[in-house]
Amino acid sequence: MATPSKAKFFKHEKRAAESQMDRISRAARDIVADDAEQRETKTARLRKARLEREAFVASDVSSAGKKKR
């Protein structure tokens, strides 16, 4: 019976090298994903501000209509 060796149990397989195109594609996808996240955050912030402004304007209009001369 052969004695077990380290090489038999702990094989270190070389990973396929990442090509230049793969690195560029991954970087581009990361950039696009970051931009989309920033855009969604900005849209939510602006939507909230718009709704608050519309509510404020609506309350001003309703209170102005209640004044009597």
VEXDREN-2710 file (C-alpha; in Angstrom, 1 decimal):
% VEXDREN-2710
k/r/px/py/pz
1/MET/0.0/0.0/0.0
2/ALA/1.3/3.4/-1.0
3/THR/1.7/6.0/1.6
4/PRO/-0.5/9.0/1.2
5/SER/1.3/12.2/0.3
6/LYS/0.4/15.9/0.7
7/ALA/0.3/16.4/-3.1
8/LYS/-2.4/13.7/-3.4
9/PHE/-4.8/15.3/-0.9
10/PHE/-4.0/18.9/-1.3
11/LYS/-4.0/19.6/-5.0
12/HIS/-3.6/23.2/-5.9
13/GLU/-5.2/23.5/-9.3
14/LYS/-4.3/26.6/-11.2
15/ARG/-7.2/28.8/-11.9
16/ALA/-7.8/30.0/-15.4
17/ALA/-6.2/33.4/-15.9
18/GLU/-8.7/36.2/-16.2
19/SER/-8.4/37.7/-19.6
20/GLN/-8.1/41.4/-20.2
21/MET/-11.6/41.5/-21.7
22/ASP/-13.1/39.8/-18.6
23/ARG/-11.5/42.3/-16.3
24/ILE/-12.8/45.2/-18.4
25/SER/-16.3/43.7/-18.6
26/ARG/-16.4/43.2/-14.8
27/ALA/-15.2/46.8/-14.2
28/ALA/-17.7/48.1/-16.6
29/ARG/-20.5/46.2/-14.9
30/ASP/-19.4/47.4/-11.5
31/ILE/-19.4/51.0/-12.8
32/VAL/-22.9/50.7/-14.3
33/ALA/-24.3/49.1/-11.1
34/ASP/-22.8/51.9/-9.0
35/ASP/-24.3/54.5/-11.3
36/ALA/-27.7/52.8/-11.2
37/GLU/-27.6/52.7/-7.4
38/GLN/-26.7/56.4/-7.2
39/ARG/-29.4/57.3/-9.7
40/GLU/-32.0/55.4/-7.6
41/THR/-30.9/57.1/-4.4
42/LYS/-31.0/60.6/-6.1
43/THR/-34.5/59.8/-7.6
44/ALA/-35.9/58.8/-4.2
45/ARG/-34.4/61.9/-2.5
46/LEU/-35.9/64.2/-5.2
47/ARG/-39.3/62.5/-5.2
48/LYS/-39.5/63.0/-1.4
49/ALA/-38.6/66.6/-1.7
50/ARG/-41.2/67.1/-4.5
51/LEU/-43.9/65.5/-2.5
52/GLU/-43.1/67.6/0.6
53/ARG/-43.1/70.8/-1.5
54/GLU/-46.5/69.8/-3.1
55/ALA/-48.0/69.1/0.3
56/PHE/-46.7/72.5/1.6
57/VAL/-48.1/74.3/-1.5
58/ALA/-51.4/72.5/-1.2
59/SER/-51.7/73.5/2.5
60/ASP/-50.9/77.2/1.6
61/VAL/-53.6/77.2/-1.1
62/SER/-56.2/75.7/1.2
63/SER/-55.5/78.1/4.1
64/ALA/-55.5/81.1/1.7
65/GLY/-59.0/80.0/0.5
66/LYS/-60.4/80.0/4.0
67/LYS/-59.6/83.7/4.7
68/LYS/-62.6/85.9/4.9
69/ARG/-62.7/89.6/3.9
END
